[in-house]
Amino acid sequence: MSSDQYSQNAKQALRMGHYIARQLQHVEVDTDHLFAGILHTEGSVGFQVLEHFHLDLDHVLDMIETFHPYADHESDKLPFTEALRDSLAAAIAEAKWLNHDYIGTEHFLLGLLRIGGGRLHELMREFDITADQVRGRIKRLVQDGLTEITMESARRMAKLSELGKRVLNAAEYIAIVHRHEQMTPLHLLLALAQERRGIAFEALPRCGLDSVTLQNDLKGLPRLVPGAKTLVNHLIDGAVDRAEILGTHYTGTEHLLLAMTVDPDGQEILRLYGLDLKCLQQYLRDVLLKKH
């Protein structure tokens, strides 16, 4: 797994950890900074785990401030300590062990606890929290089916237009018909091409889509494609981001297709099925300009 597979909450927690270290004028980002970053990321699984222990963020920050030497000057980019790098690597292993195809704040916590390095152990000792207590809390939440992908998917789905939801449902149905365990970008592409009310219905054939090859490849697709769920979620995230950048209050089929044209994996798939990316991007730009 790579940082591309971090959940949005995990990315936010890591950014906050860096921001905290910079604001406190520390020379490196350590394990305790990431811990505080998770505590700052409300709504994440990691936050819900730590919230159980009634931690006060201001008190945590006061403690962290005393743990590290001050920098002589501020820097926009601080290095990670070896303990933090090792913890992030351990988080990947924890996600794989749980059979999760993303890395969230819950995995960050497990990675931090597994390595046990940096100044985090001093922080936990100050608040009388043990590693076993935190692991136990994570285990209970995960067993209850709580994951960050689930929460983020719900937020993404809330922003999708009715037509966008219709396309995703159609892609799921195509996967079921082919007896595939989960939707892939190929299912999504075919669903976009077949939705008559969507922009993609006209744009894709005009720009060269080889739908025959696409449908034949779907028939030969393995039952389970590793990483497919993460890639689809990444494309939907990209579509939501594109819609927000364009100032649109909804995420439609045009944004889903636009996300595929700018994502490296999406671009590779589009080229594989004969699509001219410049043609497709120009078509979408023209349509979106008319809308806005």
Backbone as numpy.savetxt, mean C-alpha at the origin, in Angstrom:
# Nx Ny Nz CAx CAy CAz Cx Cy Cz
9.63 -9.05 -0.99 8.81 -7.85 -0.99 9.68 -6.60 -0.99
9.15 -5.54 -1.55 9.86 -4.26 -1.59 9.01 -3.20 -0.89
9.57 -1.99 -0.81 8.83 -0.91 -0.17 7.56 -0.56 -0.94
7.47 -0.97 -2.23 6.25 -0.76 -3.01 5.09 -1.52 -2.41
5.39 -2.56 -1.64 4.34 -3.38 -1.05 3.97 -2.94 0.37
4.54 -1.81 0.81 4.13 -1.24 2.09 2.69 -0.73 1.95
1.88 -0.96 2.97 0.54 -0.36 2.99 0.70 1.15 3.12
-0.39 1.88 2.81 -0.33 3.33 2.95 -0.04 3.74 4.39
-0.59 2.98 5.34 -0.31 3.27 6.76 1.15 3.04 7.10
1.74 1.98 6.53 3.15 1.70 6.79 4.03 2.82 6.24
3.71 3.28 5.03 4.46 4.39 4.44 4.34 5.65 5.30
3.12 5.89 5.78 2.89 7.06 6.63 3.68 6.96 7.93
3.68 5.78 8.54 4.40 5.58 9.80 5.90 5.80 9.61
6.42 5.31 8.48 7.85 5.46 8.21 8.19 6.93 7.97
7.31 7.63 7.23 7.52 9.06 7.02 7.49 9.82 8.35
6.54 9.44 9.20 6.43 10.12 10.49 7.64 9.83 11.37
8.15 8.61 11.33 9.35 8.28 12.09 10.52 9.15 11.68
10.67 9.34 10.36 11.74 10.20 9.84 11.51 11.65 10.26
10.26 12.10 10.16 9.92 13.48 10.52 10.21 13.73 12.00
9.86 12.77 12.84 10.10 12.92 14.29 11.59 13.04 14.58
12.39 12.18 13.95 13.84 12.23 14.16 14.40 13.58 13.70
13.89 14.07 12.57 14.37 15.35 12.04 13.95 16.52 12.95
12.70 16.48 13.42 12.22 17.55 14.28 12.97 17.60 15.61
13.38 16.42 16.10 14.12 16.35 17.36 15.62 16.59 17.15
15.99 16.84 15.89 17.39 17.10 15.50 18.32 15.95 15.87
17.83 14.72 15.61 18.67 13.54 15.81 19.43 13.22 14.53
20.52 12.47 14.67 21.40 12.24 13.52 20.95 11.04 12.68
20.12 10.16 13.26 19.66 8.97 12.55 18.21 8.68 12.93
17.57 7.87 12.09 16.22 7.37 12.41 16.39 5.99 13.03
15.91 5.82 14.25 16.11 4.56 14.97 14.77 3.86 15.19
14.82 2.73 15.84 13.63 1.90 16.06 12.57 2.62 16.88
12.99 3.43 17.84 12.01 4.14 18.67 11.29 5.23 17.88
11.98 5.82 16.88 11.33 6.81 16.03 10.21 6.16 15.22
10.48 4.98 14.67 9.44 4.28 13.91 8.28 3.88 14.82
8.60 3.44 16.02 7.56 3.10 17.00 6.64 4.30 17.22
7.23 5.48 17.40 6.43 6.70 17.58 5.66 7.04 16.31
6.28 6.76 15.15 5.60 6.99 13.89 4.35 6.14 13.76
4.42 4.90 14.22 3.26 4.00 14.20 2.19 4.52 15.15
2.63 4.96 16.33 1.68 5.50 17.32 1.00 6.76 16.79
1.66 7.45 15.88 1.12 8.68 15.30 0.15 8.39 14.15
0.20 7.17 13.60 -0.61 6.82 12.42 -1.94 6.23 12.86
-2.84 7.11 13.25 -4.14 6.67 13.75 -4.91 5.88 12.70
-5.60 4.84 13.14 -6.38 4.01 12.23 -5.63 2.81 11.70
-4.30 2.81 11.84 -3.53 1.66 11.38 -3.67 0.51 12.37
-3.33 -0.71 11.93 -3.39 -1.86 12.83 -2.38 -1.66 13.96
-1.19 -1.18 13.62 -0.17 -0.94 14.64 -0.64 0.05 15.69
-1.32 1.11 15.24 -1.86 2.09 16.18 -2.88 1.43 17.12
-3.75 0.60 16.55 -4.77 -0.07 17.37 -4.13 -1.02 18.39
-3.01 -1.62 18.00 -2.28 -2.48 18.94 -1.74 -1.64 20.10
-1.07 -0.53 19.77 -0.43 0.29 20.79 -1.44 1.08 21.63
-2.58 1.43 21.01 -3.62 2.15 21.72 -4.11 1.35 22.93
-4.06 0.03 22.80 -4.50 -0.85 23.87 -3.70 -0.61 25.16
-2.45 -0.12 25.02 -1.58 0.07 26.18 -1.63 1.52 26.72
-2.55 2.32 26.18 -2.80 3.68 26.67 -1.53 4.53 26.68
-0.76 4.46 25.60 0.47 5.24 25.51 0.14 6.69 25.18
0.84 7.59 25.83 0.68 9.02 25.56 1.79 9.45 24.60
1.41 9.92 23.41 2.39 10.24 22.38 3.37 11.32 22.84
2.88 12.33 23.53 3.77 13.41 23.99 4.83 12.87 24.96
4.41 11.97 25.84 5.36 11.36 26.78 6.38 10.52 26.03
5.91 9.77 25.02 6.81 8.95 24.19 7.85 9.84 23.52
7.41 10.94 22.95 8.33 11.85 22.26 9.33 12.49 23.22
8.86 12.81 24.41 9.77 13.37 25.43 10.88 12.38 25.77
10.51 11.11 25.87 11.50 10.07 26.17 12.49 9.92 25.01
11.97 9.84 23.80 12.81 9.64 22.62 13.81 10.78 22.47
13.39 11.97 22.79 14.26 13.14 22.64 15.55 12.99 23.44
15.46 12.31 24.59 16.63 12.18 25.47 17.53 11.00 25.07
17.06 10.14 24.17 17.79 8.92 23.85 18.93 9.11 22.87
18.90 10.18 22.08 19.83 10.29 20.95 20.58 11.61 20.97
21.79 11.63 20.42 22.55 12.88 20.34 21.92 13.84 19.32
22.13 15.11 19.53 21.60 16.12 18.61 22.55 16.30 17.43
21.97 16.63 16.27 22.77 16.94 15.09 23.22 18.39 15.17
24.39 18.67 14.59 24.88 20.05 14.56 24.04 20.90 13.62
23.46 20.27 12.60 22.64 20.99 11.64 21.50 20.08 11.19
20.41 20.70 10.75 19.26 19.93 10.29 19.54 19.32 8.93
19.01 18.13 8.71 19.14 17.46 7.42 17.78 16.95 6.97
17.47 17.12 5.68 16.18 16.65 5.17 16.14 15.13 5.06
17.30 14.52 4.89 17.36 13.07 4.71 18.28 12.46 5.75
17.71 11.70 6.66 18.51 11.07 7.72 18.67 9.57 7.42
19.84 9.01 7.73 20.03 7.57 7.52 19.30 6.75 8.58
19.01 5.50 8.26 18.44 4.56 9.23 19.57 3.90 10.00
19.33 3.63 11.27 20.32 2.86 12.04 20.31 1.42 11.54
21.35 0.70 11.86 21.42 -0.72 11.46 20.27 -1.50 12.09
19.93 -1.17 13.33 18.84 -1.87 14.01 17.51 -1.65 13.29
17.29 -0.43 12.79 16.04 -0.15 12.08 16.03 -0.87 10.73
17.16 -0.88 10.03 17.22 -1.60 8.74 16.95 -3.08 8.95
17.54 -3.64 9.99 17.32 -5.05 10.30 15.85 -5.31 10.66
15.24 -4.38 11.35 13.84 -4.52 11.76 12.91 -4.48 10.56
13.22 -3.62 9.59 12.40 -3.55 8.37 12.53 -4.83 7.55
13.73 -5.39 7.53 13.93 -6.67 6.85 13.16 -7.78 7.57
13.17 -7.73 8.89 12.43 -8.73 9.68 10.92 -8.58 9.48
10.46 -7.36 9.24 9.03 -7.12 8.98 8.59 -7.86 7.72
9.46 -7.90 6.72 9.15 -8.63 5.49 8.97 -10.12 5.80
9.87 -10.65 6.60 9.79 -12.07 6.98 8.52 -12.34 7.77
8.14 -11.42 8.64 6.92 -11.59 9.44 5.69 -11.60 8.54
5.66 -10.72 7.54 4.53 -10.67 6.62 4.41 -11.99 5.84
5.56 -12.51 5.40 5.55 -13.79 4.66 5.07 -14.92 5.56
5.50 -14.91 6.82 5.11 -15.97 7.76 3.61 -15.95 7.99
3.02 -14.75 7.99 1.57 -14.61 8.17 0.81 -14.81 6.86
1.57 -15.05 5.76 0.97 -15.24 4.43 0.25 -13.99 3.96
0.78 -12.82 4.33 0.24 -11.54 3.87 1.07 -11.07 2.68
0.41 -10.55 1.65 1.15 -10.09 0.48 1.34 -8.57 0.50
1.39 -8.00 1.68 1.71 -6.59 1.87 2.46 -6.47 3.19
3.05 -5.31 3.42 3.76 -5.05 4.67 3.07 -3.87 5.35
2.54 -4.09 6.54 1.81 -3.05 7.25 2.48 -2.69 8.57
1.84 -1.81 9.31 2.40 -1.38 10.59 2.44 -2.52 11.60
1.53 -3.50 11.46 1.58 -4.65 12.35 2.86 -5.46 12.13
3.28 -5.55 10.85 4.53 -6.26 10.53 5.74 -5.46 11.00
5.65 -4.13 10.87 6.72 -3.28 11.40 6.93 -3.56 12.89
5.83 -3.61 13.64 5.94 -3.87 15.08 6.57 -5.23 15.35
6.13 -6.23 14.60 6.69 -7.58 14.79 8.18 -7.60 14.45
8.56 -6.87 13.39 9.98 -6.79 13.02 10.80 -6.08 14.08
10.25 -5.01 14.62 10.94 -4.28 15.70 11.16 -5.17 16.92
10.13 -5.95 17.25 10.22 -6.82 18.42 11.17 -7.99 18.18
11.16 -8.50 16.95 12.04 -9.64 16.65 13.51 -9.26 16.78
13.88 -8.08 16.26 15.28 -7.64 16.31 15.63 -7.13 17.70
14.72 -6.36 18.28 14.94 -5.88 19.65 16.12 -4.95 19.79
16.52 -4.30 18.71 17.69 -3.41 18.77 17.32 -1.95 18.88
18.33 -1.10 18.83 18.11 0.34 18.95 17.66 0.71 20.35
16.98 1.83 20.46 16.59 2.33 21.77 15.14 1.95 22.13
14.50 1.16 21.28 13.10 0.82 21.53 12.92 0.07 22.84
13.86 -0.83 23.17 13.69 -1.62 24.40 13.65 -0.73 25.64
14.41 0.39 25.59 14.39 1.33 26.73 13.03 2.02 26.82
12.48 2.34 25.65 11.17 3.00 25.63 10.09 2.07 26.18
10.12 0.82 25.77 9.12 -0.14 26.24 9.27 -0.40 27.74
10.51 -0.44 28.19 10.74 -0.64 29.62 10.17 0.52 30.43
10.31 1.74 29.89 9.79 2.93 30.56 8.28 2.85 30.75
7.60 2.26 29.74 6.15 2.18 29.81 5.66 0.81 30.31
6.59 -0.01 30.75 6.26 -1.32 31.34 5.45 -2.18 30.37
5.95 -2.25 29.11 5.32 -3.08 28.09 6.32 -4.15 27.67
5.86 -5.38 27.55 6.75 -6.46 27.11 6.48 -6.82 25.66
7.49 -7.41 25.04 7.34 -7.85 23.65 6.23 -8.87 23.51
6.10 -9.76 24.46 5.06 -10.80 24.41 3.67 -10.18 24.46
3.51 -9.12 25.23 2.20 -8.46 25.30 1.82 -7.87 23.93
2.77 -7.23 23.27 2.50 -6.62 21.97 2.23 -7.70 20.93
3.06 -8.75 20.93 2.84 -9.84 19.98 1.46 -10.47 20.17
1.09 -10.66 21.42 -0.21 -11.27 21.71 -1.36 -10.42 21.20
-1.22 -9.10 21.34 -2.26 -8.19 20.86 -2.36 -8.24 19.34
-1.21 -8.26 18.67 -1.20 -8.35 17.20 -1.85 -9.65 16.76
-1.49 -10.75 17.41 -2.03 -12.06 17.05 -3.55 -12.07 17.13
-4.10 -11.46 18.18 -5.56 -11.44 18.36 -6.24 -10.65 17.24
-5.66 -9.49 16.89 -6.26 -8.67 15.85 -6.19 -9.34 14.48
-5.04 -9.97 14.20 -4.88 -10.66 12.92 -5.83 -11.86 12.83
-5.98 -12.59 13.93 -6.91 -13.72 13.95 -8.36 -13.27 13.74
-8.65 -12.03 14.14 -9.98 -11.47 13.93 -10.19 -10.98 12.50
-9.14 -11.14 11.69 -9.24 -10.76 10.28 -8.91 -9.32 9.98
-8.36 -8.60 10.95 -8.04 -7.19 10.74 -6.70 -7.06 10.01
-6.72 -6.45 8.85 -5.49 -6.17 8.11 -5.58 -4.76 7.55
-4.44 -4.18 7.25 -4.46 -2.82 6.71 -4.97 -2.80 5.28
-4.70 -3.87 4.54 -5.22 -3.92 3.17 -6.74 -3.91 3.18
-7.34 -4.64 4.15 -8.80 -4.65 4.26 -9.33 -3.25 4.53
-8.72 -2.54 5.47 -9.17 -1.19 5.81 -8.96 -0.23 4.65
-7.81 -0.34 4.00 -7.52 0.57 2.90 -8.41 0.26 1.70
-8.70 -1.01 1.49 -9.59 -1.39 0.39 -10.97 -0.78 0.60
-11.44 -0.77 1.84 -12.75 -0.18 2.14 -12.74 1.31 1.82
-11.65 1.99 2.19 -11.56 3.43 1.90 -11.51 3.68 0.40
-10.73 2.85 -0.32 -10.63 3.00 -1.77 -11.99 2.77 -2.43
-12.67 1.70 -2.01 -13.96 1.37 -2.62 -14.97 2.49 -2.40
-14.87 3.18 -1.26 -15.79 4.28 -0.98 -15.61 5.43 -1.97
-14.40 5.56 -2.53 -14.12 6.65 -3.46 -14.42 6.28 -4.91
-14.65 5.00 -5.19 -14.90 4.56 -6.56 -16.30 4.97 -7.02
-16.41 5.38 -8.27 -17.72 5.65 -8.85 -18.46 4.32 -8.98
-19.77 4.41 -9.24 -20.56 3.19 -9.42 -20.03 2.39 -10.60
-19.60 3.08 -11.65 -19.06 2.38 -12.81 -17.71 1.74 -12.47
-16.91 2.43 -11.65 -15.63 1.86 -11.22 -15.84 0.59 -10.41
-16.83 0.63 -9.50 -17.15 -0.57 -8.71 -17.66 -1.69 -9.62
-18.45 -1.32 -10.61 -19.00 -2.30 -11.55 -17.87 -3.03 -12.29
-16.85 -2.26 -12.70 -15.71 -2.86 -13.41 -14.93 -3.80 -12.50
-14.70 -3.39 -11.25 -13.98 -4.26 -10.31 -14.77 -5.54 -10.03
-16.09 -5.40 -9.89 -16.92 -6.59 -9.69 -16.87 -7.51 -10.91
-16.85 -6.90 -12.10 -16.76 -7.69 -13.32 -15.43 -8.42 -13.41
-14.36 -7.73 -12.99 -13.03 -8.37 -13.00 -12.99 -9.55 -12.03
-13.62 -9.39 -10.86 -13.71 -10.49 -9.90 -14.48 -11.67 -10.51
-15.56 -11.35 -11.21 -16.38 -12.40 -11.82 -15.60 -13.15 -12.90
-14.82 -12.40 -13.70 -13.99 -13.03 -14.74 -13.00 -14.00 -14.09
-12.42 -13.57 -12.97 -11.48 -14.45 -12.25 -12.19 -15.72 -11.78
-13.41 -15.58 -11.26 -14.17 -16.74 -10.77 -14.49 -17.69 -11.91
-14.92 -17.14 -13.05 -15.26 -17.96 -14.22 -14.07 -18.79 -14.66
-12.87 -18.19 -14.59 -11.65 -18.90 -15.00 -11.05 -19.73 -13.86
-11.75 -19.76 -12.72 -11.31 -20.53 -11.55 -9.96 -20.06 -11.02
-9.75 -18.76 -11.09 -8.56 -18.16 -10.51 -8.87 -17.72 -9.09
-7.89 -17.81 -8.21 -8.14 -17.54 -6.79 -8.28 -16.05 -6.48
-7.73 -15.20 -7.34 -7.86 -13.76 -7.09 -7.74 -12.98 -8.39
-8.25 -11.78 -8.35 -8.18 -10.90 -9.51 -6.74 -10.49 -9.80
-6.41 -10.37 -11.08 -5.11 -9.87 -11.50 -5.33 -8.66 -12.41
-4.26 -7.92 -12.75 -4.43 -6.80 -13.69 -4.99 -7.23 -15.04
-4.77 -8.50 -15.44 -5.32 -8.98 -16.71 -6.85 -9.04 -16.65
-7.38 -9.52 -15.53 -8.83 -9.53 -15.36 -9.39 -8.11 -15.38
-8.66 -7.20 -14.73 -9.10 -5.81 -14.68 -9.09 -5.18 -16.07
-8.05 -5.47 -16.84 -7.94 -4.92 -18.20 -9.10 -5.41 -19.07
-9.41 -6.70 -18.99 -10.51 -7.24 -19.79 -11.85 -6.64 -19.36
-12.03 -6.48 -18.05 -13.27 -5.88 -17.55 -13.43 -4.44 -18.05
-12.33 -3.69 -18.06 -12.36 -2.32 -18.58 -12.74 -2.31 -20.06
-12.17 -3.26 -20.80 -12.43 -3.34 -22.24 -13.87 -3.72 -22.55
-14.51 -4.44 -21.65 -15.86 -4.94 -21.92 -16.97 -4.05 -21.37
-16.62 -3.08 -20.51 -17.64 -2.20 -19.93 -18.02 -1.11 -20.94
-19.18 -1.27 -21.57 -19.61 -0.40 -22.66 -19.81 1.05 -22.23
-20.12 1.28 -20.98 -20.38 2.65 -20.52 -19.10 3.39 -20.12
-17.98 2.66 -20.09 -16.73 3.28 -19.66 -15.91 3.82 -20.82
-15.02 4.75 -20.50 -14.14 5.36 -21.51 -13.23 4.32 -22.16
-12.81 3.33 -21.39 -11.87 2.33 -21.90 -12.45 1.50 -23.04
-13.78 1.37 -23.07 -14.43 0.55 -24.10 -14.07 1.04 -25.50
-13.97 2.34 -25.68 -13.58 2.91 -26.99 -12.08 3.11 -27.08
-11.46 3.52 -25.96 -10.03 3.86 -25.98 -9.13 2.66 -26.25
-9.43 1.53 -25.62 -8.52 0.37 -25.73 -8.43 -0.19 -27.14
-9.54 -0.48 -27.83 -9.41 -0.98 -29.20 -8.81 0.06 -30.15
-9.13 1.34 -29.92 -8.58 2.39 -30.78 -7.06 2.44 -30.68
-6.52 2.14 -29.51 -5.07 2.23 -29.30 -4.37 0.88 -29.40
-5.09 -0.13 -29.95 -4.40 -1.37 -30.34 -4.56 -2.59 -29.47
-5.53 -2.61 -28.55 -5.68 -3.77 -27.67 -5.91 -5.05 -28.46
-5.11 -6.05 -28.17 -5.28 -7.40 -28.74 -6.10 -8.22 -27.74
-7.42 -8.07 -27.82 -8.30 -8.71 -26.83 -8.33 -10.22 -26.97
-8.09 -10.73 -28.17 -8.09 -12.19 -28.39 -6.95 -12.84 -27.61
-5.75 -12.26 -27.73 -4.59 -12.78 -26.99 -4.81 -12.65 -25.50
-5.37 -11.53 -25.08 -5.65 -11.31 -23.66 -6.57 -12.41 -23.12
-7.64 -12.70 -23.82 -8.58 -13.73 -23.35 -7.96 -15.11 -23.38
-7.14 -15.40 -24.38 -6.46 -16.70 -24.43 -5.46 -16.84 -23.30
-4.74 -15.76 -22.98 -3.77 -15.80 -21.89 -4.46 -16.01 -20.55
-5.65 -15.44 -20.39 -6.40 -15.62 -19.15 -6.76 -17.09 -18.94
-7.06 -17.78 -20.04 -7.40 -19.20 -19.93 -6.22 -20.03 -19.43
-5.01 -19.60 -19.79 -3.81 -20.35 -19.39 -3.14 -19.83 -18.14
-3.75 -18.85 -17.49 -3.17 -18.25 -16.29 -3.21 -19.25 -15.13
-2.15 -19.33 -14.32 -2.17 -20.23 -13.15 -3.32 -19.88 -12.21
-3.76 -20.84 -11.45 -4.86 -20.64 -10.51 -4.54 -19.53 -9.51
-3.28 -19.48 -9.08 -2.84 -18.45 -8.14 -1.60 -17.76 -8.71
-1.68 -16.43 -8.83 -0.56 -15.63 -9.33 0.03 -14.87 -8.14
1.25 -15.21 -7.69 1.83 -14.54 -6.52 1.92 -13.02 -6.71
1.52 -12.29 -5.69 1.63 -10.83 -5.73 0.54 -10.11 -6.52
-0.41 -10.87 -7.11 -1.44 -10.25 -7.95 -2.32 -9.29 -7.14
-2.69 -9.72 -5.93 -3.56 -8.88 -5.11 -2.89 -7.56 -4.78
-1.61 -7.60 -4.45 -0.87 -6.39 -4.13 -0.81 -5.46 -5.33
-0.57 -6.04 -6.51 -0.46 -5.24 -7.72 -1.78 -4.56 -8.07
-2.89 -5.30 -7.94 -4.20 -4.71 -8.21 -4.48 -3.59 -7.21
-4.20 -3.84 -5.92 -4.40 -2.80 -4.91 -3.56 -1.57 -5.21
-2.34 -1.81 -5.69 -1.44 -0.71 -6.04 -2.02 0.11 -7.18
-2.61 -0.55 -8.18 -3.23 0.15 -9.30 -4.44 0.96 -8.85
-5.23 0.39 -7.94 -6.40 1.12 -7.44 -5.95 2.33 -6.63
-4.91 2.14 -5.81 -4.32 3.28 -5.08 -3.92 4.38 -6.05
-3.25 3.96 -7.15 -2.79 4.92 -8.16 -3.95 5.65 -8.80
-5.05 4.92 -9.05 -6.24 5.53 -9.64 -6.84 6.58 -8.71
-6.92 6.25 -7.41 -7.45 7.20 -6.42 -6.55 8.44 -6.37
-5.23 8.21 -6.37 -4.28 9.33 -6.34 -4.44 10.22 -7.58
-4.59 9.61 -8.76 -4.75 10.37 -10.00 -6.01 11.22 -9.95
-7.08 10.62 -9.45 -8.35 11.34 -9.35 -8.21 12.54 -8.43
-7.51 12.35 -7.30 -7.33 13.45 -6.35 -6.46 14.56 -6.94
-5.42 14.18 -7.68 -4.54 15.16 -8.32 -5.34 16.00 -9.32
-6.26 15.35 -10.02 -7.08 16.03 -11.02 -8.25 16.79 -10.40
-8.38 16.69 -9.07 -9.45 17.41 -8.39 -10.82 16.80 -8.56
-10.85 15.47 -8.82 -12.12 14.77 -9.01 -12.55 14.13 -7.70
-13.83 14.25 -7.37 -14.31 13.74 -6.09 -14.61 12.24 -6.14
-14.48 11.63 -7.32 -14.72 10.20 -7.45 -13.57 9.59 -8.23
-13.47 8.27 -8.20 -12.47 7.54 -8.99 -13.22 6.67 -9.99
-13.05 6.99 -11.28 -13.79 6.30 -12.33 -12.93 5.36 -13.14
-13.54 4.79 -14.18 -12.81 3.85 -15.04 -11.66 4.54 -15.76
-11.84 5.84 -16.07 -10.76 6.58 -16.74 -9.53 6.68 -15.84
-9.75 6.80 -14.53 -8.62 6.90 -13.60 -7.95 5.53 -13.42
-8.75 4.47 -13.43 -8.18 3.11 -13.36 -7.26 2.86 -14.56
-7.74 3.23 -15.75 -6.94 3.03 -16.96 -5.72 3.94 -16.96
-5.91 5.19 -16.52 -4.78 6.13 -16.46 -3.71 5.62 -15.52
-4.11 5.03 -14.39 -3.14 4.48 -13.43 -2.30 3.38 -14.07
-2.93 2.57 -14.92 -2.19 1.50 -15.61 -1.16 2.06 -16.58
-1.46 3.23 -17.18 -0.54 3.80 -18.17 0.69 4.45 -17.55
0.65 4.74 -16.25 1.80 5.39 -15.60 2.54 4.45 -14.64
1.94 3.31 -14.31 2.58 2.35 -13.43 3.49 1.43 -14.27
4.75 1.22 -13.87 5.66 0.39 -14.67 5.12 -1.01 -14.97
4.54 -1.68 -13.96 3.97 -3.01 -14.19 2.75 -2.92 -15.10
1.94 -1.89 -14.89 0.77 -1.69 -15.75 1.17 -1.42 -17.18
2.20 -0.61 -17.38 2.69 -0.30 -18.72 3.16 -1.57 -19.44
3.87 -2.42 -18.70 4.36 -3.67 -19.30 3.20 -4.53 -19.78
2.14 -4.60 -18.98 0.97 -5.41 -19.36 0.28 -4.80 -20.59
0.12 -3.48 -20.60 -0.53 -2.83 -21.74 0.25 -3.05 -23.03
1.57 -2.93 -22.95 2.40 -3.16 -24.15 2.31 -4.61 -24.60
2.23 -5.52 -23.65 2.17 -6.95 -23.96 0.96 -7.26 -24.84
-0.11 -6.48 -24.66 -1.33 -6.73 -25.43 -1.56 -5.68 -26.52
-0.44 -5.17 -27.04 -0.46 -4.38 -28.26 -0.82 -2.92 -28.11
-0.93 -2.43 -26.91 -1.40 -1.06 -26.72 -0.29 -0.03 -26.91
-0.64 1.04 -27.60 0.25 2.19 -27.79 0.02 3.14 -26.62
0.99 3.23 -25.72 0.81 4.02 -24.51 0.60 5.50 -24.80
1.32 6.04 -25.78 1.16 7.46 -26.12 -0.26 7.73 -26.61
-0.76 6.83 -27.44 -2.12 6.95 -27.95 -3.13 6.93 -26.80
-2.92 6.00 -25.89 -3.85 5.83 -24.77 -3.82 7.03 -23.83
-2.62 7.48 -23.51 -2.49 8.63 -22.60 -3.07 9.90 -23.23
-2.86 10.09 -24.53 -3.40 11.26 -25.21 -4.93 11.22 -25.23
-5.46 10.03 -25.48 -6.91 9.86 -25.50 -7.50 10.22 -24.13
-6.88 9.69 -23.08 -7.37 9.95 -21.73 -7.23 11.43 -21.36
-6.12 12.05 -21.76 -5.94 13.48 -21.49 -7.05 14.31 -22.13
-7.36 13.98 -23.41 -8.40 14.72 -24.13 -9.75 14.58 -23.43
-10.07 13.35 -23.01 -11.34 13.10 -22.34 -11.41 13.83 -21.00
-10.31 13.76 -20.23 -10.29 14.38 -18.91 -10.32 15.90 -19.01
-9.69 16.48 -20.03 -9.73 17.92 -20.22 -11.15 18.39 -20.49
-11.89 17.62 -21.27 -13.29 17.96 -21.54 -14.12 17.93 -20.27
-13.80 16.96 -19.39 -14.55 16.82 -18.15 -14.25 17.93 -17.16
-13.02 18.44 -17.23 -12.61 19.45 -16.24 -12.53 20.84 -16.86
